[in-house]
Amino acid sequence: MEGVLILLAGLVVVYLATGIRVVRQGHVYTIERLGKYTLAAQPGLHFIMPFVDRVGHKVNMMEQVLDIPGQEIITRDNAMVGVDAVVFFQVLDAGKAAYEISNLYVAIMQLTTTNLRTVMGSMDLDETLSKRDEINARLLAVVDHATSPWGLKIIRVELRDIRPPADISNAMARQMKAEREKRASILEAEGARASEILKAEGQKQGQILESEGRKEAAFRDAEARERSAEAEARATQVVSEAIATSGTQALNYFIAQKYVEAVREFATSPNAKTILFPVEATQLIGSLGGIGELISDAVGPKSPPPAPPAPPRRPVMPPPISPSSQGQG
């Protein structure tokens, strides 16, 4: 009896152990009852009925990356290029991913490959090299729409590498070099042009400033000559008035002043060692005399010179008396 109880207890333990399932985080298990999909077991501890229920598929619910192998594609302009791509996707419905498609990864790969050929085959080589974003967007839209019945979400489709033929690569390299040389020549020409323009502008501004300076200098010179002429006219008027008032004395003063200044210039000349004047000394003395008379008139009235003293008068002696005259008397 005890043996039967132990056997029953063992069978219960085996039954319970067989029905306990633990689902890991990031996965969902599909449970099949008698071969039919019944539920999706979320992460955690679950109990199923042994010999009736079983785990059908273990579906990865995390975001996954699928590598699309390299392939040769002929573009619209008959250029053959090699292309590699990657697809990022995530399962949203475990039941559909498990039972709507038999081999999920192969299906995604084949679908992406065929659409990649379709998209890039309708474009020229230059477009395939310069419009990667457009190709990625078109592939994403097409593949995501095609895989939505499978419970998938295509997150990104990225072209990893585009390999044109070697001869086309060499031609593109030469074209790029020529284009860069062209740009360099254009930039050098534009720089030279800008330099010449700036230099011409600088010369123009310099000539304008120089002309304005000459104009200002001429204006100042004319103004100075005008002031000098006015001063000379004023001086001439004063001299004329002085001559008209004082007569020849003022004229002699001015002539003597100019004469003395001329002699002083000759005397202070650093190159003159000996000076010969072809003039008479009496002219200089006469001029100096005129200056002295002018100064005397300016200082005070001229007093008459004192009269010279009268010579002493000799006594008048009476004439001698002759004897004849005495006899007659």
FENMORA-V138207 format. One record per run of one state. SS is the DSSP state (@ for helix, = for strand, . for the rest). FROM is the first residue (numbers start at 0). LEN is the number of residues. If there is no record, write none. Layout:
# FENMORA-V138207
SS:FROM:LEN  SS:FROM:LEN
This chain:
# FENMORA-V138207
.:0:1  @:1:18  =:19:4  .:23:3  =:26:7  .:33:2  =:35:6  .:41:2  =:43:4  .:47:5  =:52:8  .:60:3  =:63:11  .:74:5  =:79:12  .:91:2  @:93:6  .:99:4  @:103:18  .:121:3  @:124:6  .:130:1  @:131:19  .:150:1  =:151:12  .:163:2  @:165:81  .:246:1  @:247:20  .:267:13  @:280:19  .:299:23  @:322:6  .:328:1
